[in-house]
Amino acid sequence: MALTSFSIKDVNVIVLGNFNPAILRHDFLVRECKISDLGQVIEQSQLEFPTLLSHIKYKDIWWTAELNRMIVRDLSLSDKAPYLLSKYLEMLPHTPLLAVGINLFADLVISDFPVVTCNMLNTVSMFETLKKFEASHIYMTIKYQVVNEVSSIPIEFILTYITRHGARVLVQIELQKAPFLRAQYNWEIGDLHINRNRLQIIQNEYRQICDDFRDLMQDSLKSDQDSEEKK
């Protein structure tokens, strides 16, 4: 079995902290944050008091602020979201921040059934795969659908580990519709209240994070039988 298609369908960056949603306005982004390439506003929430949520939609960017979090969704699937979030927060250096994360959503296609032969369902193979990501504190959960008293089908794979920069990675893969799979990859760093400069990691490492997602899917969806034959 092998990964034959990998397509990222959605990307967003989320930061947890204490925010004033009323500040998130198009004028603020342009005049104060000096962001000039957002394009025309398609939709913008009306200001109310108290303002508990604010959002702006552009052609490629959907931006939302709540009291405890901010989300920048990148419909163009480029590296805009980390950059835009960083530019915004540069203007608010005293805003309390806790954690920041990148969420990637992908559709995958695999060849050669069955799923039960893939590396991700073998702890030894997955441990070897995760070495390249400097993974530690590894946890794996596999959900099965029981067919009868002697057979079951894996329907979901959940993986968490700590990787470079002390980032926490969460991977969830839906397996029940194989060979068509859906995967979510969440990469998150915390302690921004201790060292706010760690926020810059999401912009510096964005390409590497995307590559790690792809590489992890390619390695974990290989056939475990193929891996054994190569040894």
ChimeraX attribute file (.defattr): number of C-alpha atoms within 10 A of each C-alpha:
attribute: neighborCount
match mode: 1-to-1
recipient: residues
	/A:1	20
	/A:2	18
	/A:3	19
	/A:4	12
	/A:5	14
	/A:6	18
	/A:7	12
	/A:8	17
	/A:9	13
	/A:10	16
	/A:11	22
	/A:12	23
	/A:13	25
	/A:14	21
	/A:15	24
	/A:16	19
	/A:17	18
	/A:18	15
	/A:19	21
	/A:20	18
	/A:21	21
	/A:22	20
	/A:23	14
	/A:24	23
	/A:25	17
	/A:26	19
	/A:27	12
	/A:28	14
	/A:29	18
	/A:30	13
	/A:31	10
	/A:32	13
	/A:33	18
	/A:34	13
	/A:35	16
	/A:36	9
	/A:37	7
	/A:38	16
	/A:39	12
	/A:40	10
	/A:41	13
	/A:42	10
	/A:43	12
	/A:44	17
	/A:45	14
	/A:46	12
	/A:47	15
	/A:48	10
	/A:49	6
	/A:50	9
	/A:51	15
	/A:52	15
	/A:53	21
	/A:54	22
	/A:55	21
	/A:56	19
	/A:57	20
	/A:58	17
	/A:59	14
	/A:60	15
	/A:61	21
	/A:62	20
	/A:63	22
	/A:64	20
	/A:65	23
	/A:66	20
	/A:67	16
	/A:68	17
	/A:69	20
	/A:70	24
	/A:71	21
	/A:72	24
	/A:73	22
	/A:74	22
	/A:75	17
	/A:76	14
	/A:77	16
	/A:78	12
	/A:79	15
	/A:80	21
	/A:81	28
	/A:82	26
	/A:83	15
	/A:84	21
	/A:85	22
	/A:86	15
	/A:87	16
	/A:88	17
	/A:89	14
	/A:90	13
	/A:91	14
	/A:92	11
	/A:93	10
	/A:94	9
	/A:95	14
	/A:96	15
	/A:97	23
	/A:98	20
	/A:99	19
	/A:100	27
	/A:101	22
	/A:102	24
	/A:103	19
	/A:104	21
	/A:105	18
	/A:106	19
	/A:107	17
	/A:108	21
	/A:109	17
	/A:110	20
	/A:111	17
	/A:112	13
	/A:113	13
	/A:114	13
	/A:115	23
	/A:116	16
	/A:117	17
	/A:118	22
	/A:119	25
	/A:120	26
	/A:121	20
	/A:122	13
	/A:123	11
	/A:124	11
	/A:125	19
	/A:126	19
	/A:127	15
	/A:128	12
	/A:129	18
	/A:130	17
	/A:131	11
	/A:132	12
	/A:133	15
	/A:134	11
	/A:135	19
	/A:136	16
	/A:137	9
	/A:138	14
	/A:139	11
	/A:140	15
	/A:141	12
	/A:142	14
	/A:143	14
	/A:144	15
	/A:145	12
	/A:146	11
	/A:147	9
	/A:148	7
	/A:149	6
	/A:150	6
	/A:151	9
	/A:152	13
	/A:153	15
	/A:154	16
	/A:155	16
	/A:156	18
	/A:157	18
	/A:158	17
	/A:159	16
	/A:160	20
	/A:161	20
	/A:162	20
	/A:163	21
	/A:164	12
	/A:165	11
	/A:166	14
	/A:167	18
	/A:168	19
	/A:169	22
	/A:170	18
	/A:171	20
	/A:172	18
	/A:173	21
	/A:174	19
	/A:175	20
	/A:176	16
	/A:177	10
	/A:178	17
	/A:179	18
	/A:180	14
	/A:181	18
	/A:182	22
	/A:183	21
	/A:184	19
	/A:185	23
	/A:186	20
	/A:187	24
	/A:188	22
	/A:189	23
	/A:190	21
	/A:191	14
	/A:192	18
	/A:193	14
	/A:194	10
	/A:195	11
	/A:196	16
	/A:197	9
	/A:198	16
	/A:199	23
	/A:200	14
	/A:201	14
	/A:202	23
	/A:203	16
	/A:204	12
	/A:205	12
	/A:206	19
	/A:207	12
	/A:208	11
	/A:209	17
	/A:210	18
	/A:211	12
	/A:212	15
	/A:213	22
	/A:214	17
	/A:215	15
	/A:216	18
	/A:217	19
	/A:218	18
	/A:219	21
	/A:220	20
	/A:221	23
	/A:222	22
	/A:223	24
	/A:224	22
	/A:225	12
	/A:226	14
	/A:227	13
	/A:228	9
	/A:229	7
	/A:230	6
	/A:231	5
